[in-house]
Amino acid sequence: MLRATNAKVAWDPSKKRWQVQIHFGLEVIKRALQKVEQNASEDVLRNGAIQTAKDEGYDLQAEQVVIESSVPTS
């Protein structure tokens, strides 16, 4: 399994869902976090990013995940 450099989780207001960006060197993989509520906790978002990275074949540690906004505005 490849080690991801880092990841960012952010609310996408146009699609009304959380999106995770997994960074591996210059490569960026963008995936939606399915079935995650808009007001989800940072732990839920962080775990979603880690699981998404794992599904894509990357190892990602919790301290490498940045939550851009845990309380998005409507």
Residue frames as qw, qx, qy, qz and C-alpha x, y, z in Angstrom:
[[0.000, 0.890, 0.455, 0.000, 0.00, 0.00, 0.00],
 [0.406, 0.446, -0.014, 0.797, 1.35, 3.44, -0.94],
 [0.291, -0.541, -0.466, 0.636, 1.59, 6.15, 1.73],
 [0.158, 0.854, 0.359, 0.343, -0.43, 9.28, 0.92],
 [0.337, 0.312, -0.225, 0.859, 1.26, 12.61, 1.54],
 [0.131, 0.186, 0.519, -0.824, -1.84, 14.16, 3.12],
 [0.013, -0.516, -0.784, -0.345, -5.55, 14.69, 2.61],
 [0.132, 0.036, 0.185, -0.973, -8.02, 17.54, 2.84],
 [0.007, 0.530, 0.847, 0.035, -11.73, 17.27, 3.57],
 [0.069, 0.154, 0.039, -0.985, -13.94, 20.20, 2.57],
 [0.412, 0.554, 0.632, -0.352, -17.63, 20.91, 2.09],
 [0.155, 0.090, 0.586, 0.790, -18.59, 21.39, -1.56],
 [0.301, 0.390, 0.420, -0.762, -21.55, 23.79, -1.47],
 [0.448, 0.321, -0.424, -0.719, -22.38, 23.34, -5.15],
 [0.538, 0.030, -0.812, -0.225, -22.80, 19.57, -4.74],
 [0.626, -0.508, 0.153, -0.571, -23.95, 19.75, -1.11],
 [0.975, -0.164, -0.136, 0.067, -21.57, 17.04, 0.08],
 [0.470, -0.746, 0.422, 0.212, -18.18, 16.53, 1.69],
 [0.801, 0.557, -0.205, 0.082, -15.27, 15.91, -0.64],
 [0.699, -0.573, 0.314, 0.290, -11.89, 14.43, 0.21],
 [0.549, 0.769, -0.327, 0.031, -8.73, 15.22, -1.73],
 [0.876, -0.357, 0.224, 0.234, -5.97, 12.65, -1.26],
 [0.272, 0.883, -0.376, -0.075, -2.50, 13.89, -2.16],
 [0.894, -0.171, 0.303, 0.283, 0.28, 11.54, -3.25],
 [0.487, -0.088, 0.340, 0.799, 3.18, 13.57, -4.52],
 [0.125, 0.163, -0.228, -0.952, 1.77, 15.69, -7.35],
 [0.280, -0.288, -0.821, -0.406, -1.22, 13.39, -7.83],
 [0.323, -0.004, 0.435, -0.840, -4.56, 14.46, -6.34],
 [0.200, -0.284, -0.904, -0.247, -7.49, 12.07, -6.06],
 [0.344, -0.094, 0.204, -0.911, -10.89, 13.64, -5.39],
 [0.297, -0.276, -0.904, -0.137, -13.73, 11.56, -3.98],
 [0.473, -0.497, -0.069, -0.724, -17.07, 12.36, -2.40],
 [0.047, -0.075, 0.875, -0.477, -17.75, 11.17, 1.11],
 [0.445, -0.291, -0.648, -0.546, -21.02, 9.33, 0.59],
 [0.615, -0.564, -0.527, -0.163, -23.76, 9.39, 3.22],
 [0.456, -0.195, -0.410, 0.766, -21.98, 11.87, 5.49],
 [0.073, -0.874, -0.477, 0.056, -24.20, 14.54, 6.98],
 [0.275, 0.789, -0.020, 0.549, -23.37, 18.21, 6.51],
 [0.361, -0.793, 0.274, -0.408, -22.93, 18.66, 10.28],
 [0.939, -0.048, -0.300, 0.163, -20.72, 15.57, 10.73],
 [0.556, -0.790, 0.191, 0.176, -18.04, 15.66, 13.42],
 [0.190, 0.789, -0.568, -0.133, -14.36, 16.01, 12.59],
 [0.456, -0.294, 0.839, -0.039, -13.81, 12.41, 13.70],
 [0.727, 0.428, 0.518, -0.144, -16.40, 11.15, 11.21],
 [0.496, 0.846, -0.137, -0.142, -14.85, 13.23, 8.42],
 [0.088, -0.698, 0.709, 0.053, -11.32, 12.14, 9.30],
 [0.582, -0.074, 0.808, -0.061, -12.31, 8.46, 9.42],
 [0.700, 0.620, 0.308, -0.178, -14.12, 8.85, 6.09],
 [0.317, 0.849, -0.402, -0.132, -10.99, 10.29, 4.50],
 [0.292, -0.488, 0.823, -0.001, -8.84, 7.47, 5.89],
 [0.681, 0.201, 0.694, -0.120, -11.27, 4.83, 4.62],
 [0.607, 0.769, 0.059, -0.192, -11.52, 6.49, 1.20],
 [0.104, 0.772, -0.618, -0.110, -7.72, 6.55, 0.92],
 [0.474, -0.235, 0.847, -0.056, -7.59, 2.88, 1.90],
 [0.720, 0.471, 0.472, -0.192, -10.21, 2.03, -0.73],
 [0.506, 0.839, -0.169, -0.106, -8.00, 3.77, -3.32],
 [0.913, 0.158, -0.187, 0.326, -4.92, 1.80, -2.21],
 [0.244, 0.635, -0.327, 0.656, -3.26, 4.47, -0.04],
 [0.570, -0.414, -0.559, 0.437, -2.19, 4.44, 3.59],
 [0.022, -0.663, -0.023, -0.748, -3.23, 7.63, 5.36],
 [0.388, -0.224, -0.669, 0.594, -2.70, 8.54, 9.02],
 [0.149, -0.827, -0.539, 0.067, -5.20, 10.62, 11.01],
 [0.324, -0.706, -0.010, 0.630, -2.67, 13.40, 11.63],
 [0.284, -0.066, 0.549, 0.783, -2.27, 13.83, 7.85],
 [0.041, 0.626, 0.707, 0.327, -5.95, 14.76, 7.39],
 [0.038, -0.111, -0.164, 0.979, -6.90, 18.44, 7.38],
 [0.095, 0.675, 0.731, -0.030, -10.55, 19.35, 7.88],
 [0.204, 0.329, 0.196, 0.901, -11.15, 22.60, 6.02],
 [0.365, -0.258, 0.126, -0.886, -14.45, 23.37, 7.72],
 [0.092, -0.140, -0.967, 0.190, -16.29, 21.20, 10.20],
 [0.181, 0.613, 0.607, -0.472, -19.33, 23.51, 10.40],
 [0.229, 0.207, 0.528, 0.792, -20.23, 24.52, 6.85],
 [0.260, 0.384, 0.277, -0.841, -22.64, 27.36, 6.21],
 [0.512, 0.489, 0.706, 0.006, -25.72, 26.92, 4.05]]
